[in-house]
Amino acid sequence: MSLYYEWIQALNDNPPQKTAFERSTHTVVIAGPGSGKTRVLSLKIAQLLRDEIAPPRGIACLTYTRVMAKELENRLFSLGISDRPNVVISTVHGFCLGHILMPFSDVYDLSLPKPIRVAPTTVQTDCLEQAFMNVMGMSISNKLQKSFNKYRRQRADKPLDQWKDHKPIAEAIRFYEGALFKQGFVDFDLIVQAALRLIISQDAVRQYLWARFPWFAVDEYQDLGYPLYRIVTEMVNRTDVKLFAIGDPDQSIFDFAGTDPKFLMELTKMEKMQPKIELELNYRSKQEIIEVAQVILGEPRNHHSEKQGGICNIIECPSGIDQQANQIVHLIAAFQGKNIPNDQIAVLHRYRNGLNNIAQTLDHAGINYALDKNEMYDRRMIVIRWLEDLAFWCLRGNDLENVRTSNPRSTFDELLNTWLEFGYSNKLKFDKETNHGRIYLAEILWNLRDPNQSFREWLLKINDALDLNAVLDVYKDQYPDEVDEYKKLRTLIDPGKPLFDMRLSKFANALPGIQLTTIHSSKGTEFEVVIIAGIECVETSRNGHRLLYVGTTRAKKELCLLYTQHRPHPRARYVERPHFVAQLMNKARQDHWNFISYQVAE
């Protein structure tokens, strides 16, 4: 039985999933943590492509990040849905650029520089700094940048003149965009705004999109903000496009990027979307973890699990982050004693600085870890992750000491699919419909199985064999940061540079390491054990509740919460615990929870 039919058969055990899969009209799915939303979305897309949508018409699948888009693409690949011209899996800005702006750039005045090029992060940062210095006479702070981004993304269909209540920000926006234009660049927000203006004003654009894509599928709808909400509602209300949207308002944690869970909730209230479907069975976490998470969220939910036996540890560390880090070392040793693999233990923190402090302590203790954003290169980039997984495949099969022997992080088909996506775009070597690319990549990886080679030696060989310089050059206008990150990595392996002597196993993260990441970046992951440090740093706002909720729901079996009390005055006799802790302890006493333990670190 193929995986597709195996998954369909499994839907019989979950009626809400089955209902979402079988519905033939507009569908909104509210999917709680660990409820199998990606599987449902993948199945629905596969079903539409198999049974309902005939080429050349297709489906547009929109996600928040390229990493999420790649995950969905790999899921569809495993279901037998390989790359087709009528299937678009993309971020919102990628879709707006490739399928709205580019086809109509010579028809309508977009008020954007031509050709349309996305500015690298360095250029955006420079223009933003110029804007704040010229308009406000100050350097931009993190707080000001969040306000800047939020207002800018919320005004997607409004002229700047209407933002009189936020005049300094509006002027900074005007200066920033003008500085980008002078250099011939745009950014992702400008792309989405221009696409939205076309969709609102031009019926021909709306009809073109409906003709190409009779279905829109949107993943993590709560993360996509106002511009996408307007694009979706314009298409749904003014064309015959059908929508399959899935998300969770409780996991909306990117308010600094202009997102708001109310857009998903407003979508559920539209008459066309009734009735909404809710996925409440959690396949990931044990019931006790769900109980803790719902207390932290502050609102009751009907989420439940068929698994029992979860544990929550609350640890007070009076002397600060250093003591928290030392306590984490002890916790890791205890979990290792329970035979929990290192890569199934995650340490989360609200801020990256906190993670860096913890990483230093783990270094001193000789504990291997993987930090999602290396100080020298960004592991969150698609090209970096792909290279890491290629390296990991080259190490598998060699009995290298301490190299993990578990299943690979990416299947060979997923690695192949990513490479062919690069290569196909540039039409370098292989057609996706043949096996030539598969054979070629397999031979390359087979010939690079030497476990003793350096990362430098391996990367140079990979670069030449796959012609990565030419392949990635295709993406420099649309994804300049990906290209820049690869170029930066190449310079780091030069003689005298930090990665010159690094072993391939280190780059591949082949040694099983503790996973260190921010709570924001942990979204979409899961681990046997989750340690959340610095919960006193999580704000007490509604967004803070949602953020900690996301962190706790990454855990399958065991959860550890570490905090330091805020002391308003050195002579204070009584200091309240962080509100999250107080709420948990009160609930534990009321309901006689014996799965929560509390201790003060020495």
C-alpha positions as CSV (number, residue, x, y, z in Angstrom):
1,M,0.0,0.0,0.0
2,S,1.3,3.4,-0.9
3,L,1.9,6.0,1.8
4,Y,-1.0,8.1,0.4
5,Y,-3.5,5.4,0.8
6,E,-2.0,4.3,4.2
7,W,-2.6,7.9,5.5
8,I,-6.1,8.0,4.1
9,Q,-7.0,4.8,5.8
10,A,-5.6,6.2,9.1
11,L,-8.1,9.1,8.8
12,N,-10.8,6.7,9.9
13,D,-9.4,6.9,13.4
14,N,-9.8,10.7,13.5
15,P,-13.2,11.9,12.3
16,P,-12.3,15.7,12.3
17,Q,-9.2,15.0,10.1
18,K,-11.4,12.9,7.8
19,T,-14.0,15.6,7.5
20,A,-11.3,18.2,6.6
21,F,-9.9,15.8,4.0
22,E,-13.3,15.0,2.4
23,R,-14.8,18.5,2.3
24,S,-15.0,19.8,-1.3
25,T,-15.6,23.5,-0.6
26,H,-14.0,26.3,1.5
27,T,-12.4,24.8,4.6
28,V,-10.8,26.4,7.7
29,V,-9.1,24.0,10.1
30,I,-8.1,25.1,13.7
31,A,-5.4,22.6,14.5
32,G,-4.0,22.4,18.0
33,P,-0.3,21.4,18.7
34,G,0.7,17.9,17.6
35,S,-2.7,17.3,15.9
36,G,-1.3,16.2,12.6
37,K,-2.1,19.4,10.6
38,T,0.8,19.0,8.2
39,R,-0.3,15.5,7.3
40,V,-3.9,16.6,6.8
41,L,-2.8,19.5,4.6
42,S,-0.4,17.3,2.6
43,L,-3.2,14.7,2.0
44,K,-5.7,17.4,1.0
45,I,-3.3,18.9,-1.6
46,A,-2.5,15.4,-2.9
47,Q,-6.2,14.5,-3.1
48,L,-7.0,17.7,-5.0
49,L,-4.2,17.2,-7.5
50,R,-5.1,13.5,-8.0
51,D,-8.9,13.8,-8.3
52,E,-10.1,17.3,-8.8
53,I,-7.7,19.7,-10.5
54,A,-6.7,18.9,-14.0
55,P,-3.5,20.5,-15.6
56,P,-2.7,23.1,-16.6
57,R,-4.8,24.4,-13.7
58,G,-3.2,23.8,-10.3
59,I,-3.0,24.8,-6.6
60,A,-1.1,27.6,-4.8
61,C,0.2,26.5,-1.4
62,L,1.4,29.4,0.8
63,T,3.5,29.2,3.9
64,Y,5.2,31.6,6.3
65,T,8.9,30.6,5.7
66,R,10.9,28.8,3.0
67,V,11.7,26.1,5.6
68,M,8.0,25.4,6.0
69,A,7.5,25.5,2.3
70,K,10.4,22.9,1.9
71,E,8.8,20.7,4.6
72,L,5.5,20.7,2.8
73,E,7.2,20.0,-0.5
74,N,9.0,17.0,1.0
75,R,5.7,15.7,2.4
76,L,4.1,15.9,-1.0
77,F,7.1,14.2,-2.5
78,S,6.7,11.3,-0.2
79,L,3.1,11.0,-1.2
80,G,4.0,10.7,-4.9
81,I,3.4,14.3,-5.8
82,S,6.7,15.3,-7.4
83,D,7.3,18.7,-8.9
84,R,4.7,19.8,-11.3
85,P,4.4,23.1,-13.1
86,N,0.8,23.4,-11.8
87,V,1.8,23.1,-8.2
88,V,3.3,26.2,-6.4
89,I,4.6,25.8,-2.9
90,S,5.9,29.1,-1.8
91,T,6.2,31.8,0.8
92,V,3.7,34.6,0.4
93,H,6.3,37.1,-0.9
94,G,7.7,34.4,-3.3
95,F,4.2,33.8,-4.7
96,C,3.4,37.5,-5.0
97,L,6.7,38.1,-6.9
98,G,6.6,35.1,-9.2
99,H,2.9,34.8,-9.9
100,I,1.4,38.2,-9.5
101,L,4.1,40.9,-10.1
102,M,6.3,39.3,-12.7
103,P,3.4,38.4,-15.1
104,F,2.0,41.9,-15.0
105,S,5.1,44.0,-14.5
106,D,4.9,45.3,-18.1
107,V,1.1,45.7,-18.0
108,Y,0.6,47.8,-14.9
109,D,2.6,50.5,-13.2
110,L,3.8,48.8,-10.0
111,S,5.7,51.8,-8.8
112,L,8.7,49.6,-8.1
113,P,12.3,49.6,-9.5
114,K,12.9,47.4,-12.6
115,P,14.1,44.7,-12.6
116,I,12.5,43.7,-9.3
117,R,15.4,42.7,-7.0
118,V,15.1,41.9,-3.3
119,A,17.6,43.8,-1.2
120,P,20.0,41.7,0.9
121,T,19.6,42.0,4.7
122,T,22.8,44.2,4.9
123,V,21.3,46.7,2.5
124,Q,18.0,46.8,4.3
125,T,19.7,47.4,7.6
126,D,21.8,50.2,6.2
127,C,18.7,51.9,4.7
128,L,16.7,51.5,7.9
129,E,19.5,53.0,10.0
130,Q,19.7,56.0,7.5
131,A,15.9,56.4,7.8
132,F,15.9,56.7,11.6
133,M,19.0,58.9,11.8
134,N,17.5,61.4,9.2
135,V,13.9,61.4,10.5
136,M,14.4,61.0,14.3
137,G,18.1,61.8,14.7
138,M,18.7,58.5,16.5
139,S,19.9,55.0,15.9
140,I,17.2,52.4,15.5
141,S,16.5,50.2,18.6
142,N,14.9,46.7,18.6
143,K,11.7,48.3,20.0
144,L,11.6,51.0,17.3
145,Q,12.3,48.4,14.6
146,K,9.4,46.3,15.9
147,S,7.1,49.3,15.7
148,F,8.4,50.1,12.3
149,N,7.7,46.6,10.9
150,K,4.3,46.3,12.6
151,Y,2.9,49.6,11.3
152,R,4.4,49.1,7.9
153,R,2.8,45.6,7.4
154,Q,-0.5,46.7,8.8
155,R,-0.8,49.6,6.3
156,A,-0.4,47.3,3.3
157,D,-3.4,48.8,1.4
158,K,-3.2,52.3,2.9
159,P,-1.2,55.3,1.8
160,L,1.3,56.6,4.2
161,D,-0.6,59.9,4.5
162,Q,-3.3,58.1,6.5
163,W,-0.9,57.3,9.3
164,K,-1.0,60.7,10.9
165,D,-1.1,59.3,14.4
166,H,2.3,57.7,13.7
167,K,3.9,60.5,11.7
168,P,7.5,59.8,12.7
169,I,7.2,56.1,11.8
170,A,5.4,57.0,8.6
171,E,8.2,59.4,7.6
172,A,10.8,56.8,8.5
173,I,9.0,54.3,6.2
174,R,8.9,56.8,3.4
175,F,12.6,57.5,3.8
176,Y,13.5,53.8,4.0
177,E,11.6,52.8,0.9
178,G,13.0,55.7,-1.0
179,A,16.6,54.7,0.0
180,L,15.9,51.1,-1.2
181,F,14.5,52.4,-4.5
182,K,17.6,54.6,-5.1
183,Q,19.7,51.5,-5.1
184,G,17.3,49.6,-7.3
185,F,16.0,47.3,-4.6
186,V,12.7,46.4,-2.9
187,D,12.1,44.2,0.2
188,F,9.5,41.5,0.8
189,D,7.0,43.8,2.3
190,L,7.0,46.1,-0.8
191,I,6.5,43.0,-3.0
192,V,3.4,41.9,-1.0
193,Q,2.0,45.4,-0.9
194,A,2.3,45.9,-4.6
195,A,0.7,42.5,-5.3
196,L,-2.2,43.3,-2.9
197,R,-2.8,46.6,-4.8
198,L,-3.1,44.8,-8.1
199,I,-5.5,42.2,-6.7
200,I,-7.7,44.9,-5.2
201,S,-7.8,47.1,-8.2
202,Q,-7.5,44.8,-11.2
203,D,-10.2,42.2,-12.1
204,A,-8.0,40.8,-14.8
205,V,-5.3,39.9,-12.2
206,R,-7.9,38.2,-10.0
207,Q,-9.3,36.2,-12.9
208,Y,-5.8,35.2,-14.1
209,L,-5.0,33.8,-10.6
210,W,-8.4,32.0,-10.4
211,A,-7.8,30.5,-13.9
212,R,-4.4,29.2,-12.8
213,F,-5.2,28.3,-9.2
214,P,-8.8,27.3,-8.5
215,W,-7.6,26.3,-5.0
216,F,-5.4,28.2,-2.5
217,A,-4.0,26.2,0.4
218,V,-2.5,28.2,3.3
219,D,-0.5,26.7,6.1
220,E,0.0,28.4,9.5
221,Y,-2.6,31.0,8.6
222,Q,-2.2,32.8,11.9
223,D,1.4,33.7,11.0
224,L,0.7,35.4,7.7
225,G,-0.8,38.7,8.8
226,Y,-3.0,41.4,7.3
227,P,-1.7,41.5,3.6
228,L,-2.3,37.8,3.1
229,Y,-5.7,38.1,4.8
230,R,-6.7,40.8,2.3
231,I,-5.3,38.8,-0.6
232,V,-7.3,35.7,0.5
233,T,-10.5,37.5,1.2
234,E,-10.4,39.4,-2.1
235,M,-9.9,36.2,-4.0
236,V,-12.6,34.3,-2.1
237,N,-15.2,37.1,-2.3
238,R,-14.6,38.3,-5.8
239,T,-13.7,35.0,-7.7
240,D,-14.6,31.3,-7.5
241,V,-11.3,30.4,-5.8
242,K,-11.7,27.8,-3.1
243,L,-9.6,28.0,0.1
244,F,-8.2,25.4,2.4
245,A,-6.7,27.2,5.4
246,I,-5.1,25.6,8.5
247,G,-3.7,27.2,11.6
248,D,-3.9,27.8,15.3
249,P,-4.5,31.2,16.8
250,D,-3.0,30.0,20.1
251,Q,0.4,29.7,18.3
252,S,0.4,33.2,16.8
253,I,3.8,34.4,18.2
254,F,5.0,36.8,15.6
255,D,3.1,40.0,16.5
256,F,6.3,42.0,16.0
257,A,6.0,41.0,12.3
258,G,2.5,42.4,12.1
259,T,0.7,39.1,12.5
260,D,-2.6,38.9,14.5
261,P,-4.6,35.7,15.3
262,K,-7.8,37.7,14.8
263,F,-7.4,37.3,11.0
264,L,-7.7,33.6,11.3
265,M,-10.7,33.9,13.7
266,E,-12.4,36.4,11.3
267,L,-11.9,33.9,8.5
268,T,-13.7,31.2,10.5
269,K,-16.7,33.6,10.9
270,M,-17.2,34.0,7.1
271,E,-20.4,32.3,6.0
272,K,-18.5,30.6,3.1
273,M,-16.2,29.0,5.6
274,Q,-18.8,27.4,7.9
275,P,-18.5,25.2,9.8
276,K,-14.9,25.4,11.0
277,I,-13.2,22.1,11.8
278,E,-11.1,21.7,15.0
279,L,-8.4,19.1,15.5
280,E,-8.1,18.5,19.2
281,L,-6.3,15.1,19.5
282,N,-2.6,15.6,20.3
283,Y,-0.4,12.8,18.9
284,R,2.8,14.4,20.3
285,S,2.5,15.2,24.0
286,K,1.4,13.2,27.0
287,Q,-1.7,14.4,28.7
288,E,0.1,16.0,31.6
289,I,2.2,18.2,29.3
290,I,-1.1,19.4,27.7
291,E,-2.5,20.2,31.1
292,V,0.5,22.4,31.9
293,A,0.4,24.1,28.5
294,Q,-3.3,25.0,28.9
295,V,-2.6,26.6,32.3
296,I,0.1,28.7,30.7
297,L,-2.1,29.6,27.8
298,G,-4.7,30.9,30.3
299,E,-7.7,29.7,28.4
300,P,-9.4,26.3,28.4
301,R,-9.1,24.1,25.3
302,N,-10.4,20.7,24.5
303,H,-7.0,19.4,23.4
304,H,-6.3,15.9,24.8
305,S,-3.9,13.0,24.4
306,E,-4.3,9.3,24.6
307,K,-0.8,9.1,26.3
308,Q,-0.3,9.4,30.0
309,G,2.8,9.8,32.2
310,G,4.2,13.3,31.4
311,I,6.4,15.1,33.9
312,C,6.9,18.8,34.6
313,N,9.8,20.2,36.7
314,I,9.9,23.8,38.0
315,I,13.2,25.0,39.2
316,E,14.0,28.3,40.8
317,C,17.6,29.5,40.3
318,P,18.0,32.6,42.6
319,S,21.4,33.7,41.3
320,G,20.5,34.2,37.6
321,I,21.2,32.8,34.1
322,D,24.6,31.3,35.1
323,Q,23.0,29.2,37.8
324,Q,20.2,28.2,35.3
325,A,22.9,27.1,32.8
326,N,24.6,25.0,35.5
327,Q,21.3,23.5,36.4
328,I,20.7,22.6,32.8
329,V,24.0,20.6,32.8
330,H,22.8,18.6,35.7
331,L,19.4,18.0,34.0
332,I,21.1,16.8,30.8
333,A,23.2,14.3,32.7
334,A,20.0,13.0,34.4
335,F,18.2,12.6,31.0
336,Q,21.2,10.9,29.5
337,G,21.1,8.5,32.4
338,K,17.5,7.7,31.3
339,N,18.9,6.9,27.8
340,I,17.3,9.8,26.1
341,P,19.3,10.7,23.0
342,N,21.0,14.2,23.0
343,D,19.2,15.3,19.9
344,Q,15.8,14.6,21.6
345,I,16.7,17.1,24.3
346,A,15.9,20.8,23.5
347,V,16.9,23.9,25.5
348,L,14.8,26.9,24.7
349,H,15.1,30.6,25.7
350,R,13.2,33.8,24.9
351,Y,16.4,35.5,23.7
352,R,19.4,34.4,21.7
353,N,21.8,36.1,24.3
354,G,20.4,33.7,26.9
355,L,21.1,30.7,24.6
356,N,24.7,32.0,24.1
357,N,25.3,32.0,27.8
358,I,23.9,28.5,28.1
359,A,26.1,27.4,25.1
360,Q,29.2,28.6,26.9
361,T,28.4,26.5,30.0
362,L,27.7,23.4,27.9
363,D,31.1,24.0,26.2
364,H,32.9,24.1,29.5
365,A,31.0,20.9,30.6
366,G,32.1,19.1,27.3
367,I,28.5,18.7,26.2
368,N,27.9,18.6,22.4
369,Y,25.1,20.9,21.2
370,A,23.6,22.3,18.0
371,L,22.7,26.0,18.0
372,D,20.2,26.9,15.3
373,K,22.1,30.1,14.4
374,N,25.8,29.5,14.5
375,E,27.7,32.7,15.2
376,M,29.6,32.2,11.9
377,Y,26.8,31.0,9.7
378,D,23.0,30.7,9.9
379,R,21.9,27.1,10.2
380,R,18.3,28.2,9.5
381,M,19.0,28.9,5.8
382,I,17.7,26.4,3.4
383,V,21.1,26.0,1.6
384,I,23.0,25.5,4.9
385,R,20.5,22.9,6.1
386,W,20.7,21.1,2.8
387,L,24.5,21.1,2.9
388,E,24.5,19.8,6.5
389,D,22.2,16.9,5.4
390,L,24.4,16.1,2.4
391,A,27.4,15.9,4.7
392,F,25.4,13.7,7.1
393,W,24.6,11.3,4.3
394,C,28.3,11.1,3.4
395,L,29.1,10.1,6.9
396,R,26.4,7.4,7.3
397,G,27.5,3.9,6.7
398,N,30.9,4.6,8.2
399,D,31.4,3.3,11.7
400,L,32.7,6.7,12.8
401,E,33.0,6.9,16.6
402,N,30.0,8.7,18.2
403,V,28.4,9.4,14.9
404,R,24.7,8.7,15.3
405,T,23.2,5.8,13.5
406,S,19.5,6.9,13.7
407,N,17.5,7.7,10.6
408,P,18.8,10.6,8.6
409,R,17.2,14.0,9.0
410,S,16.4,14.1,5.3
411,T,15.7,11.2,2.9
412,F,17.7,10.9,-0.2
413,D,14.7,11.8,-2.2
414,E,14.3,15.1,-0.2
415,L,18.0,15.9,-0.8
416,L,17.6,15.2,-4.5
417,N,14.4,17.2,-4.7
418,T,16.1,20.3,-3.2
419,W,19.0,20.0,-5.6
420,L,16.9,19.4,-8.6
421,E,14.8,22.5,-7.6
422,F,18.0,24.5,-7.7
423,G,19.4,22.9,-10.9
424,Y,16.1,22.8,-12.7
425,S,15.5,26.5,-12.2
426,N,18.8,27.2,-14.0
427,K,18.3,24.2,-16.4
428,L,21.9,23.2,-15.7
429,K,22.0,19.4,-16.0
430,F,19.0,17.4,-15.4
431,D,15.3,17.1,-16.1
432,K,13.2,16.3,-13.0
433,E,11.3,13.6,-14.8
434,T,14.4,11.4,-15.5
435,N,16.7,9.4,-13.2
436,H,19.9,11.0,-14.4
437,G,20.0,13.5,-11.6
438,R,19.3,10.8,-9.0
439,I,22.2,8.6,-10.3
440,Y,24.5,11.6,-10.5
441,L,23.9,12.8,-7.0
442,A,24.1,9.3,-5.5
443,E,27.5,8.8,-7.2
444,I,28.7,12.2,-5.8
445,L,27.7,11.3,-2.2
446,W,29.1,7.8,-2.5
447,N,32.5,9.0,-3.6
448,L,32.6,11.5,-0.8
449,R,32.2,9.0,2.0
450,D,35.6,9.5,3.5
451,P,35.0,10.2,7.3
452,N,38.4,11.6,7.8
453,Q,38.2,14.4,5.3
454,S,37.9,18.0,6.4
455,F,34.8,20.1,5.8
456,R,36.9,22.4,3.6
457,E,37.9,19.5,1.3
458,W,34.4,18.2,1.1
459,L,32.7,21.5,0.4
460,L,35.1,22.4,-2.4
461,K,34.3,19.0,-4.0
462,I,30.6,19.4,-3.6
463,N,30.7,23.0,-5.0
464,D,32.5,21.8,-8.1
465,A,30.5,18.6,-8.7
466,L,27.1,20.3,-8.3
467,D,28.2,23.7,-9.8
468,L,26.7,25.5,-6.8
469,N,28.0,28.9,-7.6
470,A,26.1,28.9,-10.9
471,V,23.0,27.2,-9.4
472,L,22.6,29.6,-6.5
473,D,23.3,32.6,-8.6
474,V,19.8,32.1,-10.0
475,Y,18.3,33.0,-6.7
476,K,20.3,36.2,-5.9
477,D,17.5,38.5,-6.8
478,Q,14.7,36.6,-5.0
479,Y,16.6,35.1,-2.0
480,P,19.8,37.2,-1.7
481,D,20.4,36.2,1.9
482,E,20.6,32.5,1.0
483,V,23.2,33.3,-1.6
484,D,25.1,35.6,0.7
485,E,25.1,33.0,3.4
486,Y,26.6,30.4,1.1
487,K,29.3,32.8,-0.1
488,K,30.1,33.6,3.6
489,L,30.4,29.9,4.3
490,R,32.9,29.6,1.4
491,T,35.1,32.3,2.8
492,L,35.2,30.7,6.3
493,I,37.0,27.7,4.9
494,D,39.9,29.6,3.5
495,P,43.4,29.3,5.1
496,G,43.5,31.1,8.4
497,K,39.7,31.3,8.7
498,P,37.7,29.7,11.6
499,L,36.4,26.7,9.6
500,F,39.7,25.8,7.8
501,D,40.4,22.8,10.0
502,M,36.8,21.8,11.0
503,R,35.9,18.2,10.6
504,L,33.1,17.2,8.3
505,S,31.3,15.5,11.2
506,K,31.2,18.8,13.1
507,F,29.6,20.7,10.2
508,A,27.1,17.9,9.7
509,N,26.1,17.9,13.3
510,A,26.7,14.2,13.1
511,L,27.6,14.0,16.7
512,P,24.3,13.9,18.6
513,G,23.9,17.2,20.3
514,I,21.5,19.0,22.6
515,Q,19.3,21.3,20.5
516,L,19.6,25.0,21.5
517,T,17.1,27.4,19.9
518,T,14.8,30.3,20.7
519,I,11.2,29.7,21.5
520,H,10.2,31.4,18.3
521,S,12.5,29.2,16.2
522,S,11.3,26.0,18.0
523,K,7.9,26.3,16.4
524,G,7.1,23.2,14.3
525,T,9.6,21.0,16.2
526,E,9.2,18.3,18.8
527,F,11.4,16.6,21.3
528,E,11.2,13.9,24.0
529,V,12.4,16.5,26.6
530,V,12.1,20.3,26.5
531,I,14.0,22.6,28.9
532,I,12.8,26.2,28.9
533,A,15.2,28.6,30.6
534,G,14.7,32.2,31.5
535,I,10.9,32.1,31.7
536,E,11.1,35.3,33.8
537,C,12.1,37.0,30.5
538,V,8.8,36.1,28.8
539,E,6.5,39.1,28.8
540,T,3.2,38.9,30.7
541,S,1.1,40.0,27.7
542,R,-1.3,37.7,25.8
543,N,1.5,37.2,23.3
544,G,3.8,36.1,26.1
545,H,1.3,33.4,27.1
546,R,1.1,32.2,23.6
547,L,4.9,32.1,23.3
548,L,5.4,30.0,26.3
549,Y,2.5,27.8,25.2
550,V,4.3,27.1,22.0
551,G,7.5,26.2,23.9
552,T,5.8,23.8,26.3
553,T,3.9,22.0,23.5
554,R,7.2,21.0,21.8
555,A,7.7,18.4,24.6
556,K,6.5,14.8,24.2
557,K,7.3,13.4,27.7
558,E,9.0,15.8,30.0
559,L,9.2,19.5,30.6
560,C,11.5,21.6,32.7
561,L,10.9,25.3,33.5
562,L,13.7,27.4,34.9
563,Y,13.5,30.9,36.2
564,T,15.1,33.6,38.3
565,Q,13.0,35.8,40.5
566,H,12.9,39.5,39.6
567,R,14.1,41.4,42.7
568,P,12.8,45.0,42.7
569,H,15.0,45.9,45.6
570,P,17.9,44.2,47.3
571,R,16.2,44.5,50.7
572,A,12.9,43.2,49.6
573,R,11.6,40.5,52.0
574,Y,9.1,39.0,49.6
575,V,9.3,38.6,45.9
576,E,6.5,37.1,43.8
577,R,7.3,34.2,41.4
578,P,6.9,34.8,37.7
579,H,3.2,34.7,37.0
580,F,3.4,31.5,34.9
581,V,5.0,29.7,37.8
582,A,2.4,31.0,40.3
583,Q,-0.4,29.9,38.1
584,L,1.0,26.4,37.7
585,M,1.6,26.0,41.4
586,N,-1.9,27.2,42.3
587,K,-3.4,24.8,39.8
588,A,-1.3,21.9,41.0
589,R,-2.4,22.5,44.6
590,Q,-6.1,22.8,43.6
591,D,-6.2,19.7,41.4
592,H,-3.6,17.6,43.4
593,W,-1.3,17.2,40.4
594,N,1.5,14.9,41.3
595,F,3.3,15.2,38.0
596,I,4.6,18.7,38.9
597,S,7.7,19.0,41.1
598,Y,9.2,22.2,42.4
599,Q,12.7,22.9,43.7
600,V,15.1,25.7,44.5
601,A,18.6,25.2,43.0
602,E,21.5,25.4,45.4
